[in-house]
């Protein structure tokens, strides 16, 4: 079981950096990296599906139900275009890490991001189930499980990226990965309040 993908993902929870090193030693081809990205995005889409169905526009009288087309378009955006954005994000992370003394490659940066997302994907499913069950029970968790999984995902990515770039400590990487989205949200908030 440990040599299967599911076994390697489960083993990753026992040591993210060690699991990344083992995955890097396997020297996965680009097709394997793309598979990891698409698989992670498919699982993330499945986790968000109940929320997406709730967001679908209601059918108009006498018109075809737009829900399936809406969900289908979101599936395409998650599974086909999502990995493209992940490739860009991985390239940017390597570019910045290189300027900070990183010694990895673009391929190792891609593997770091895709492996971290693959490790976080089952947690995303759990968060989606918790949000859905809470809503069925009339409780609004305000996306708390999803926020926790986002932080864990960033932690996994920082551990994998630290290993990929041969950095010594993962805390600065994690702080940088958290600071960028927080700064972006702050700038968007400021721009909206002006």
Buried (B, 14 or more C-beta within 10 A) or exposed (E): EEEEEEEBBBBBEEEBBEBBEBBBEEEBEEEBBBBBBBBBBBBBBBBBBBBBEEEBEEEEEEEEEBBEEBBEEBBEEBBEEBBEEBBEBBBEBBEBBBEEEBEBEBBBBBBBBBBBBBBBBBBBBEBBEBBBEBBEEEEEBEEEBBEBBBEBBBBBBBBBBBBBBEBEEBEEBBEBBBEBEEEEEEEEEEEEEE
